[in-house]
Every structure is written in C-alpha cells, then in structure tokens.
Amino acid sequence: MEDRKIAIIASDLLGAEKAQKVVRSLQAKCRVLFASLDELSQVARSQVEQGAKVLIAFGMFAKIIRQSVDVPVIMVDLRPEDVLEGLLQAAELGKRVAVVGFRKVLRDVFRIRKLLTIELVDIPTVMPEQMPDVLKALQPDDVLVCGYYQLQLAKRLQLRTVLVKPRDEEIAKAISMAESYLEREQDAAGASTQLLESSVYASLTIDPEGNIVMMNRLAAEYLGADQLTAVAFSMEEVCPQFTRITDAIANRHSYLNQIAKIGDKSFLYHAEPMVRGEELQGVLVIFQDVNTVLNAEVSIRRKLTEKDNRARYTMDSIHGHSPCMTQVLKLALKYSRADETVLILGETGVGKELFAQGIHSASSRRNGPFVAINCASLPESILESELFGYVKGAFTGADRDGKRGLFENAHTGTIFLDEIGEISLALQGKLLRVLQEHSIRRVGGDKLIPVDIRVIAATNRDLIAMVREGRFRSDLYFRINVLALRIPPLRQRQGDIVLLAEEFLEEASLRSGRSYYFTEEAKEAMLQYRWPGNIRELQNMVRRVTVISDTEKIGRELVEAYIEENIRLYPSETPEKTSYTLEEAMALAAGNKKRAAELLGVSRTTLYRMLERKDS
C-alpha cells in the first residue's frame, strides 16, 4: 500500500513514459498513470480514494487536478533555460514565434521583445478546452514553442512546433517533494495534509528558487489570485510581503508568528523549510487573517469565562460566629432577597467578593451568570471595552466582528465591580447611565443594548471623602449605595480568628495528607496580632507554617515568626486602637459591657444608654 501514497498522472504517453523512467531510476514508491483530458479529474479522485496522499502532474494539468481533490498536487514545471533553448530553435524556423504558458520563465525576455529580431507572441495560460481555439488564431507561418499537450493539437492544425520537455531532474524533484510531504504527515500524525486544504489555514508551497508550486483555495482568496494560474509565478510576484520566505530559503530556519499586511488586511504567517536529508525541498507557508486568529482567541476566552461566570460560593461558605459578623451575615441575607444595587465596604482581604457571590447565590438570579471584574487591574481604555464591549472596527486591533462586554455577559445575572473607587470620572458617568437606563452602548457604536443585571460594587476606599474631593461622582455614589454592607476587619472579629485559622489548617491537612494542629500558645499569638491583611493574611500564615513545619504540631514560634516578618509591611499599625465605634468596642470585648465601656472611655451607664439608643 506504500506505493499508492504518491501518484504521477500524465496526460500524454510521452510524459508517462518519461515519468516511469525516472521512477525506476530512483526506485521511488509511486505509481505512474496515463489519463486523457476527459479522464483527468476522475482518475485523480480515484487515486485519492485508493489512498494517494500526494499527486504529481505536468504543467496546467496539475492546476486542473487541484480543483478536483483535497490533497497536495505538485506541478512538474520546465526550467527557464530549456524554454530559452526552445525559443532559440524556433527563431531558426521563423520570424514570428508563439510561446504557450511559460510566462514566468520568460518575463525578462518579454520585457525586451522590441530588441529581438523575431516577433514574440505570448499566449496566456488557458484551460485545455480553450487551447484549440487559441491555436487556430495563430498564423500559418508561426512557430509554436510548447509542451506535449499543445504539440498534439498543433500537429492537427499543421503548425510548426518546437517541443520543450521537462527534465528528469524536475520530475525527480517533484517526487522528492512528495516524499517530504509524506514524512511531514507521519510526523504530524496525519494533520499536515488536511491542513493544506483546510478552510481555516491558507497555505503555499514555495520551491527553493522562490516559485509557487502549490496554493490552496483559501490562499488564492486571500491573495486575490487565480488558483489555476498563480502557480505560474514566483512568490515575489504574488506575495512579496511574506519577506521571511526568502530568509527561510537562505538559512533554512523556521520563522513563526510573522505579520504581513496585504491591502487592508493583516496576516499571521509561518514559513517553515522542508528539508529532506541535507537537501532543501522548499518552504511551506501557512497563514491566517489576523482577525481570524483574534476571533479564535476571543472564542476561547469566552468559553473559558463562561465556565467561570458562575458563583462558586454561597452564604454557607462565609464562616464566623462573632457578634459583628453574625449581624453582617443577617443583613447580607436580607439583601439577597432584594434586587437593588449593593455596595460592599471593607478593607483589603476581608472577603468582599465572597459576600458578593453569597448574595448572588441566595438571590433569585442564582441561575444566571456571576461576572466579576477588578476595576483597578486594567487601564481605563481596556476597562471600558471589557465592560461595554465594542463594535466592528471600533479601534485598531479590534476583533473583526466586535466583542460582547461583561455587562452583556452578565445579562439575567449579577455583575460584581470590585474596587469601583478606582475608575475615572469619565467612566463613572458611563456606568451611571447603565444603572439609570438599564442598557449599554458598545464602544464605537450607537445602538442601545438592554441588559437585565444586578450590580454589586465593592471598595476599600472612603467614597464619601472622594465625593467631597471631587474624585467620585455623588450621583453615582447614591446609585450604588442603595444597600450598604460593611464587612468588619478581622481585628474586630476576635472570636473568629482561631475559628478561621483552624478551618484553613484543616484544608491544608487534607491537601497534604497530614493532621496539623495549633498549640494553645500559637492560638494566643494569633489573638494578640491585629491582622492588617485580614482573612487573606491569616490564610497566608496558615499556608506558610504548614509548609515549613517539620511536625504536625504548629507552635507559637512559627506563628510569631510570620507575624514578625510581616508586621513591618504596616508600620502605621499600632497594637491598640485609641478610639472605637460602639460596634467595634462590643466586638472586641466579645459582649463584655465593662470591657466595652473601658475601650470607649465611658461609664457603664453611658454605655447602656448608647446601646438603648442603638436598639430603639
């Protein structure tokens, strides 16, 4: 079956005999077949059905076969010097010489035809069925320089001819190139052949002289070339913008992810030399419209984000038994039953997104998407296009078909705008319009797109101070601060510090297959620290100590070592706070009213009065 993978199809007996001679001399594993013009396409398809992976044909017949099959078709062409030799012979027979189909090898001769002593007539490449009419238009005294097929037609018309035959070396080169394709196919597990006629990838095959020997349909479309006739030219005539092809031929290096601009389109191309043994067979060029590549990237990102656009946490995922935390959890649950905008306030690391996901998961929108974005992580121009999307051609580098924004992706669900205090005033105005009109306008577009979303925003900034300073719009502040939820820092949740640390320790134990535990001294060290990085810092500490501990027992020295190293990150932090709110004092005192009064610097009578006012 190996000899069926390469098939040489000749349209005349002389060409078939010549090809068979070369195959025998090379001991090549390929078949040689003769097919008339009427049988050409049928024979080619039959060979592919029988397992042929590469076909070889002569001249224009290779171009015809390419329209019938989806495997590589290599053209055996003529050498320029052979055509010139035929031209010299014809000049001895007559003063007017016609040349059929050799324009690429005679382009320099055609440029100086006025200097020649003969009249040179070049006949363009045409389909075989058109050739009889073309030859009939010649004058009786014309001398025709041609190949095998035209020779037979010219004899019937009694025209004088000079036959130009392909050299044995050219047939051998085509066989060698076909064998290189088979080797590449084996290396790529069968992918390369299909790639050549893929509807996604455009492909060219360039020989070592820079001439196009193969072109698939998409390449012809991109380059604005006729797939039948383009192989009659060099790559410098058809696609000179692919400058790395010349380099790949010269140094046999692959050039990947190159950019070429043709007309108003940009292409990403790879030029890869095909080397067999030590001999360069040619260069395979694979290219795609850059917009196609970008769209593929967007599609992949969208599929990935579709998986991520779901809330992973519920209200049950939020742990804490301290009084202040219990109160916040009750309030969050109430907020989940409404559909108003929520503003979550709190220091970095307190778990604002965890609350946002919990509220979404407990709401009527729980089956819709949950889309989160950190507004501080992107420049304004990119953030705007990410939030609102953009239309086709909105800016340089934009996807060809435009892009949906996160507001559209969050339709029927919740969008979480983390660090909302970091967005610019201009973008604040556009966000305000979304909240007022419940619709968005893509960047570069004028169409309003309705969106059904709930907005949950979060910040660690003092938005009221920012409003006073003119850095945050007051109208936007009141739009997002319909339902406010302030997450207490960990230092106000003394009763939760050890609880959370032990939960994190249990997770570490499960991951490592060990049974870690804290000593009482370690727990005491945790309670004496203010945890300015909040829950995130506590979790990091647990991860650190479980990695470096030699035993399952986590003692005070490991906890204190972590605290000592990280407390320097917060030089402004002091062991104790000089003033507290009523809620903070009660939380720190764990409900002990005497201790709470001491923290507030008031009598217990005043404290009771403050509590009564709070409850009334």
Residue pairs with C-beta under 8 A, 6 or more apart in sequence:
1 51
2 29
3 29
3 30
3 31
4 31
4 47
4 50
4 51
4 52
5 29
5 30
5 51
5 52
5 53
5 54
5 182
6 28
6 29
6 30
6 31
6 52
6 53
6 54
6 55
6 56
6 175
6 178
6 179
6 182
7 30
7 31
7 32
7 33
7 47
7 52
7 54
7 55
7 56
8 16
8 19
8 23
8 30
8 31
8 32
8 33
8 55
8 56
8 57
8 171
8 174
8 175
9 33
9 34
9 35
9 40
9 43
9 44
9 47
9 55
9 56
9 57
9 61
9 65
10 16
10 18
10 19
10 32
10 33
10 34
10 35
10 57
10 58
10 61
11 34
11 35
11 36
11 37
11 40
11 57
11 58
11 61
11 148
11 149
12 34
12 148
12 149
12 152
13 34
14 148
14 165
15 58
15 148
15 166
16 32
16 33
16 34
18 165
18 166
18 168
18 171
19 32
19 56
19 171
20 32
21 168
22 28
22 168
22 171
22 172
22 175
23 30
23 32
23 175
25 168
26 172
26 175
28 175
28 179
30 56
30 175
30 178
31 47
33 43
33 47
35 42
35 43
35 44
37 128
37 129
37 149
40 61
40 64
40 65
40 68
41 64
41 65
41 67
41 68
44 55
44 57
44 65
44 68
44 69
44 73
45 68
45 69
47 55
48 55
48 69
48 70
48 71
52 71
53 71
53 72
53 181
53 182
53 185
53 193
54 71
54 72
54 73
54 74
54 178
54 181
54 182
54 193
55 62
55 65
55 69
55 71
55 72
55 73
55 74
56 62
56 73
56 74
56 75
56 76
56 171
56 174
56 175
56 178
57 64
57 65
57 73
57 74
57 75
57 76
58 75
58 76
58 147
58 148
58 166
59 75
59 76
59 77
59 78
59 101
59 147
59 149
60 101
60 125
60 127
60 128
60 149
60 228
61 128
61 149
62 73
62 74
62 75
62 76
62 231
63 75
63 125
63 227
63 228
63 229
63 231
64 127
64 128
64 228
65 73
66 73
66 214
66 227
66 228
67 227
67 228
70 194
70 197
71 193
71 196
71 197
72 178
72 181
72 193
72 196
72 205
72 214
73 214
74 174
74 177
74 178
74 205
74 213
74 214
75 174
75 213
75 214
75 231
76 166
76 170
76 171
76 174
77 166
77 170
77 211
77 213
78 102
78 105
78 147
78 164
78 165
78 166
78 167
78 170
79 105
79 166
79 167
79 170
80 105
80 106
82 164
82 165
82 166
82 167
83 99
83 102
83 105
83 106
83 145
83 164
84 105
84 106
84 109
85 164
86 145
86 162
86 163
86 164
87 97
87 99
87 106
87 109
87 120
87 145
87 162
89 162
90 97
90 118
90 143
90 144
90 145
90 162
91 97
91 117
91 118
93 143
93 160
93 162
94 118
94 141
94 142
94 143
94 160
95 117
95 118
95 119
95 141
96 118
96 119
96 121
96 139
96 141
96 142
96 143
97 118
97 119
97 120
97 121
97 142
97 143
97 144
97 145
98 121
98 122
98 123
98 138
98 142
98 143
98 144
98 145
99 106
99 120
99 121
99 122
99 123
99 144
99 145
99 146
100 123
100 131
100 134
100 144
100 145
100 146
100 147
100 150
101 123
101 124
101 125
101 146
101 147
101 150
101 232
102 145
102 164
103 110
103 122
103 124
103 125
103 232
104 211
104 232
104 233
104 234
104 237
106 122
109 116
109 120
110 120
110 122
113 119
113 120
121 138
121 142
123 134
125 228
125 229
125 232
126 134
127 228
128 149
131 149
131 150
131 153
132 153
135 144
135 150
135 153
135 154
135 157
135 159
136 157
138 144
138 157
138 159
140 158
140 159
141 160
142 159
142 160
143 159
143 160
143 161
143 162
144 150
144 154
144 159
144 160
144 161
144 162
145 161
145 162
145 164
146 154
146 161
146 162
146 163
146 164
147 163
147 164
147 165
148 163
148 165
150 161
151 161
151 163
154 161
155 161
173 207
173 281
176 276
176 279
176 281
177 205
177 207
177 213
177 274
177 281
177 282
179 276
180 274
180 275
180 276
180 281
180 282
181 192
181 193
181 274
183 276
184 192
184 274
184 284
185 191
185 192
185 193
188 195
195 201
195 203
195 286
196 203
196 214
196 216
197 203
197 216
197 217
198 216
198 218
199 218
200 218
200 288
200 292
201 218
201 286
201 287
201 288
202 216
202 218
202 219
202 221
202 222
202 223
202 267
202 286
202 287
202 288
203 214
203 215
203 216
203 218
203 219
203 284
203 285
203 286
203 287
204 212
204 214
204 215
204 216
204 219
204 235
204 239
204 284
204 285
204 287
205 212
205 213
205 214
205 215
205 282
205 283
205 284
205 285
206 212
206 213
206 235
206 245
206 249
206 282
206 283
206 284
206 285
207 213
207 281
207 282
208 249
208 280
208 281
208 282
209 234
210 234
210 235
210 236
210 245
210 246
210 249
211 231
211 233
211 234
211 235
212 230
212 231
212 233
212 234
212 235
212 238
213 231
213 282
214 231
215 223
215 225
215 227
215 230
215 231
216 227
217 227
219 225
219 227
219 287
220 226
220 227
220 230
222 262
222 265
222 267
222 287
222 289
223 230
223 238
223 239
223 262
224 263
225 238
230 238
235 242
235 245
239 245
239 260
239 262
241 260
241 261
241 262
242 258
242 260
242 269
242 271
242 285
242 287
243 260
244 255
244 258
244 269
244 271
245 271
245 283
245 285
247 253
247 255
247 271
248 254
248 255
248 271
248 272
248 273
248 283
249 273
249 280
249 283
252 273
252 275
252 280
253 273
254 270
254 271
254 272
254 273
255 270
255 271
255 272
256 270
256 272
257 268
257 270
258 268
258 269
258 270
258 271
259 266
259 267
259 268
259 269
259 290
260 266
260 267
260 269
260 287
261 267
265 289
265 290
265 291
266 289
266 290
267 287
267 288
267 289
267 290
268 287
268 288
268 290
268 293
269 285
269 286
269 287
269 288
270 285
270 286
270 287
271 283
271 284
271 285
272 283
272 284
272 285
272 286
273 280
273 282
273 283
273 284
274 280
274 281
274 282
274 283
274 284
275 281
289 400
291 399
291 400
291 401
292 400
294 397
294 399
294 400
295 399
295 400
295 401
298 399
298 403
302 404
305 371
305 409
309 369
309 370
309 371
309 409
309 410
309 413
310 369
310 370
311 357
311 358
311 360
311 361
311 366
311 370
311 414
312 357
313 354
313 357
313 358
313 361
314 357
314 358
314 361
314 362
315 329
315 332
315 333
315 336
315 358
315 359
315 361
315 362
317 354
317 357
317 358
318 329
318 332
318 351
318 354
318 355
318 358
319 496
319 499
319 500
319 503
320 326
320 329
320 493
320 496
320 499
320 500
321 495
321 496
321 499
322 488
322 492
322 493
322 494
322 495
322 496
322 587
322 590
323 495
323 586
323 587
323 590
323 591
324 488
324 492
324 493
324 583
324 584
324 586
324 587
325 488
325 493
325 496
327 583
328 355
328 485
328 486
328 487
328 488
331 485
332 355
332 358
332 359
332 485
333 362
335 342
335 359
335 483
335 485
336 358
336 359
336 360
336 361
336 362
336 363
337 362
337 363
338 483
339 363
339 364
339 365
339 454
340 454
340 482
340 483
341 435
341 454
341 455
341 456
341 457
341 479
341 480
341 481
341 482
341 483
342 356
342 359
342 455
342 456
342 457
342 482
342 483
342 484
342 485
343 457
343 458
343 459
343 463
343 480
343 481
343 482
343 483
343 484
343 485
344 352
344 355
344 356
344 456
344 457
344 458
344 459
344 485
344 486
344 487
345 458
345 459
345 460
345 484
345 485
345 486
345 487
346 352
346 458
346 460
346 486
346 487
346 488
346 489
347 460
347 487
347 489
347 532
347 534
348 460
348 533
348 534
348 536
349 490
349 533
349 534
349 535
349 536
349 537
350 487
350 488
350 489
350 490
350 534
350 535
351 487
351 534
351 535
352 418
352 458
352 460
352 487
353 372
353 416
353 418
353 458
355 485
355 487
356 370
356 372
356 414
356 416
356 418
356 456
356 458
357 370
357 416
359 414
359 456
360 366
360 370
360 413
360 414
360 416
360 454
360 456
361 370
363 414
363 454
365 412
365 413
365 414
365 454
368 410
368 411
368 412
368 413
368 414
369 409
369 410
369 411
369 412
369 413
369 414
370 410
370 413
370 414
370 416
371 406
371 409
371 410
371 413
371 414
371 415
371 416
372 415
372 416
372 418
373 383
373 386
373 387
373 406
373 415
373 416
373 417
373 418
374 418
374 419
375 383
375 417
375 418
375 419
375 420
375 422
375 423
376 418
376 419
376 422
377 419
378 386
380 423
380 424
380 426
380 427
383 423
383 427
384 427
384 430
384 443
385 394
385 395
385 403
385 405
385 443
386 405
386 406
387 405
387 406
387 407
387 427
387 431
387 440
388 405
388 407
388 430
388 440
388 441
388 442
388 443
389 402
389 403
389 404
389 405
389 407
389 408
389 440
389 442
389 443
390 398
390 399
390 402
390 403
390 405
390 442
390 443
390 444
390 445
391 402
391 442
391 443
391 444
391 445
392 398
392 399
392 400
392 401
392 402
393 444
394 402
394 442
394 443
394 444
394 445
395 443
395 444
398 444
402 442
402 445
405 440
405 442
406 415
407 415
407 434
407 440
407 451
407 453
408 440
408 449
408 451
410 451
410 453
411 451
411 452
411 453
412 452
412 453
413 453
413 454
414 453
414 454
414 455
414 456
415 453
415 454
415 455
415 456
416 456
416 457
416 458
417 431
417 455
417 456
417 457
417 458
418 457
418 458
418 459
419 458
419 459
419 460
419 461
420 457
420 458
420 459
420 480
421 459
421 460
421 461
421 463
421 466
421 472
422 459
422 461
423 431
425 471
425 472
425 473
428 472
428 473
428 476
429 473
429 476
431 476
432 473
432 475
432 476
432 479
434 440
434 451
435 455
435 476
435 479
435 480
436 479
437 448
438 450
438 451
438 452
438 453
439 448
439 449
439 450
439 451
440 448
440 449
440 451
441 447
441 448
441 449
442 449
455 480
457 480
463 472
463 477
463 481
464 477
466 472
467 473
467 474
467 477
488 583
488 584
488 587
489 531
489 534
490 496
490 497
490 500
490 531
490 534
490 535
490 537
490 538
491 530
491 531
491 532
491 588
492 583
492 584
492 587
492 588
493 587
494 527
494 587
494 588
494 590
495 590
497 526
497 527
497 531
497 538
498 518
498 523
498 526
498 527
500 535
500 538
500 539
501 518
501 523
501 526
501 538
501 541
501 542
502 518
504 538
504 539
504 542
504 543
505 516
505 517
505 518
505 542
505 546
505 554
508 516
508 542
508 543
508 546
509 515
509 516
509 546
512 546
514 546
514 552
515 552
516 546
516 549
516 552
516 553
516 554
517 552
517 553
517 554
518 526
518 554
518 559
519 553
519 554
519 555
519 556
521 555
521 556
522 554
522 555
522 556
522 558
522 559
524 556
525 556
525 559
525 560
525 563
526 538
526 559
529 563
529 567
530 573
530 575
531 537
531 538
532 569
532 570
532 573
533 540
533 566
533 569
533 570
537 566
541 559
541 562
541 563
544 562
545 554
545 558
545 559
545 562
546 554
548 558
549 558
567 573
577 584
580 588
580 599
580 600
582 596
582 600
582 610
582 611
582 614
584 599
585 596
585 597
585 599
585 600
586 593
586 596
588 595
588 596
588 599
589 595
589 596
589 599
593 604
593 607
593 608
593 611
594 604
596 607
597 603
597 604
597 606
597 607
600 607
600 610
602 610
